[in-house]
Amino acid sequence: MTDTVAVPRWVVYTQAALLGITATSFFVFGLAVGESTHVPGVVATNPVDARSTINGTVLFRKNGVPQVDKGAVLLLLPVDRRPQSRPDPEPLTPDGFVPLDNPAIDAIRENGGEVVRVDRVGQFQVTVEANHVYWLLVISRNQAAGDQKIDKQLRADLGAWLFPVEALLGDRAWDWRQIRVTGSQMELPRIEF
């Protein structure tokens, strides 16, 4: 007595054909569903890979005449993120800026932010993740704060990143606002103290 079962070839070929037809049917069905749910003009991209280059100019007024604010410091801090610890802000001040081996800059960059200094012609360029909202802080190197006051909201928002806020702003003029970064290039309106 043997333990084999004899199956005619036409049965095996029929099963193979039915499996092929079923696979093809589901493939065509998947294409139809994908085509009907496709949104034209939307390209799926990884938001981490989408970068935006931001350009701008920083000036201050001396005797009513606009001057280049060389050495001013610009910080971009993502609104939806926070560092695990708040570094000492002293190496970010216009007079005490340390461009290399700076734990404050490292902490900001690790959380998707950026720090740059304004160049000798009053311009800056910085690249960050696109499609995000950022706090933009510009601290003048050449203009005194005058009557600017640190309010509770600024203290809370900026203090979540750097502490103490007074050590960062010192007696310098500053500009604090929220910006939405979209597209691959963005030109900020001129910042003037």
C-alpha positions as CSV (number, residue, x, y, z in Angstrom):
1,M,0.0,0.0,0.0
2,T,1.4,3.4,-1.0
3,D,0.8,6.9,0.6
4,T,0.6,8.8,-2.6
5,V,-2.3,10.4,-4.2
6,A,-2.5,10.7,-7.9
7,V,-3.8,14.1,-9.2
8,P,-4.3,14.6,-12.9
9,R,-2.1,17.4,-14.5
10,W,-5.1,19.4,-15.7
11,V,-6.2,19.9,-12.0
12,V,-2.7,21.3,-11.1
13,Y,-2.7,23.5,-14.2
14,T,-6.2,24.8,-13.4
15,Q,-5.3,25.6,-9.8
16,A,-2.2,27.5,-11.0
17,A,-4.4,29.5,-13.5
18,L,-6.9,30.3,-10.8
19,L,-4.2,31.6,-8.5
20,G,-2.7,33.7,-11.3
21,I,-6.2,35.2,-12.1
22,T,-6.8,35.9,-8.4
23,A,-3.4,37.6,-7.9
24,T,-3.9,39.7,-11.1
25,S,-7.4,40.7,-10.0
26,F,-6.2,41.9,-6.6
27,F,-3.3,43.8,-8.2
28,V,-5.7,45.6,-10.6
29,F,-8.1,46.3,-7.7
30,G,-5.3,47.9,-5.7
31,L,-4.3,50.1,-8.6
32,A,-7.9,51.2,-9.0
33,V,-8.3,52.1,-5.3
34,G,-4.9,53.9,-5.3
35,E,-5.8,55.9,-8.4
36,S,-9.2,56.9,-7.0
37,T,-7.8,58.1,-3.6
38,H,-4.7,59.9,-5.2
39,V,-4.7,63.7,-4.5
40,P,-3.2,65.4,-7.6
41,G,-0.4,67.8,-7.0
42,V,0.6,66.4,-3.6
43,V,4.0,64.8,-3.5
44,A,4.6,62.5,-0.5
45,T,7.9,63.6,1.0
46,N,9.6,63.0,4.3
47,P,9.2,66.3,6.2
48,V,12.6,65.8,7.8
49,D,14.2,65.9,4.3
50,A,12.3,69.1,3.3
51,R,14.7,72.0,4.0
52,S,14.2,75.7,3.7
53,T,16.9,78.4,3.3
54,I,16.0,81.7,5.0
55,N,17.7,84.9,4.1
56,G,17.4,88.3,5.7
57,T,19.0,91.6,6.6
58,V,19.5,93.2,10.1
59,L,20.1,96.9,10.5
60,F,20.0,99.4,13.4
61,R,19.6,103.2,13.3
62,K,22.3,105.5,14.3
63,N,21.4,109.2,14.2
64,G,18.4,108.2,12.1
65,V,20.5,106.5,9.4
66,P,20.3,102.7,8.9
67,Q,23.5,100.9,9.6
68,V,24.6,97.3,9.3
69,D,24.1,95.4,12.6
70,K,27.3,93.3,12.1
71,G,27.5,90.6,14.8
72,A,23.8,90.5,15.7
73,V,22.7,87.0,16.7
74,L,19.7,85.2,15.2
75,L,18.1,82.2,16.8
76,L,15.4,80.0,15.2
77,L,13.6,77.8,17.8
78,P,10.9,75.3,16.7
79,V,7.7,76.2,18.5
80,D,6.7,72.5,18.9
81,R,9.9,71.3,20.5
82,R,11.9,71.8,23.7
83,P,15.4,70.8,24.7
84,Q,15.8,68.3,27.6
85,S,17.9,70.8,29.5
86,R,18.3,74.5,29.2
87,P,21.9,75.6,28.5
88,D,23.6,78.7,29.7
89,P,22.8,81.5,27.1
90,E,25.9,83.5,27.7
91,P,27.8,82.0,24.7
92,L,24.9,83.1,22.5
93,T,25.0,86.8,23.3
94,P,26.3,89.2,20.6
95,D,29.4,90.2,22.8
96,G,30.1,86.7,24.1
97,F,29.3,84.6,21.1
98,V,31.2,81.3,20.8
99,P,30.7,79.8,17.3
100,L,32.4,76.4,18.0
101,D,32.2,74.0,20.9
102,N,29.1,75.8,22.1
103,P,26.7,73.5,24.1
104,A,23.8,76.1,23.7
105,I,24.1,76.0,19.9
106,D,24.4,72.1,20.0
107,A,21.2,71.8,22.1
108,I,19.3,74.1,19.7
109,R,20.5,72.3,16.6
110,E,19.7,68.9,18.1
111,N,16.1,70.0,18.5
112,G,15.7,71.3,15.0
113,G,16.7,75.0,15.6
114,E,19.5,77.1,14.3
115,V,21.8,79.9,15.4
116,V,23.7,82.3,13.2
117,R,25.5,85.7,13.3
118,V,24.8,88.5,11.0
119,D,27.7,89.1,8.6
120,R,29.7,92.3,7.8
121,V,27.1,93.4,5.3
122,G,24.2,92.9,7.7
123,Q,22.9,89.7,6.1
124,F,22.3,86.2,7.3
125,Q,21.4,82.9,5.7
126,V,20.2,79.8,7.6
127,T,18.8,76.5,6.6
128,V,16.1,74.7,8.7
129,E,13.4,72.1,8.3
130,A,10.6,73.4,6.1
131,N,6.9,73.3,7.0
132,H,7.4,74.2,10.6
133,V,6.6,77.2,12.8
134,Y,9.6,78.8,14.6
135,W,10.3,81.4,17.2
136,L,12.6,84.0,15.6
137,L,14.8,85.9,18.0
138,V,17.3,88.6,16.8
139,I,19.5,90.3,19.3
140,S,21.2,93.5,18.2
141,R,24.9,93.9,18.8
142,N,24.9,97.7,18.3
143,Q,21.5,98.9,19.6
144,A,20.6,99.3,23.3
145,A,17.3,97.9,24.5
146,G,15.9,101.3,25.5
147,D,12.5,100.8,27.0
148,Q,11.9,97.2,25.8
149,K,10.6,94.9,28.6
150,I,10.6,91.2,28.9
151,D,7.0,90.2,29.4
152,K,5.7,87.0,30.9
153,Q,4.9,85.3,27.6
154,L,8.4,86.0,26.2
155,R,9.9,84.7,29.5
156,A,7.9,81.5,29.2
157,D,8.5,80.8,25.5
158,L,12.1,81.7,25.4
159,G,12.8,80.5,28.9
160,A,11.7,77.0,27.8
161,W,14.9,77.0,25.6
162,L,17.4,79.1,27.5
163,F,17.7,80.3,31.1
164,P,18.0,82.9,32.4
165,V,16.4,85.0,29.6
166,E,18.0,88.2,31.0
167,A,21.5,86.8,30.5
168,L,20.7,86.3,26.8
169,L,19.1,89.6,26.0
170,G,21.2,91.7,28.4
171,D,20.9,95.4,27.6
172,R,20.6,94.9,23.8
173,A,17.6,95.6,21.6
174,W,15.8,92.4,20.4
175,D,13.1,91.3,18.0
176,W,10.9,88.3,18.9
177,R,8.3,86.9,16.6
178,Q,6.8,83.7,15.3
179,I,7.3,82.7,11.6
180,R,6.0,79.8,9.5
181,V,8.7,78.4,7.2
182,T,7.4,77.0,3.9
183,G,9.1,76.3,0.6
184,S,12.7,75.8,-0.2
185,Q,13.6,79.6,-0.1
186,M,12.3,82.3,2.2
187,E,13.2,86.0,2.4
188,L,12.4,87.7,5.7
189,P,11.4,91.3,5.8
190,R,14.2,93.6,6.9
191,I,14.7,93.6,10.7
192,E,15.6,97.1,11.9
193,F,16.3,98.3,15.4
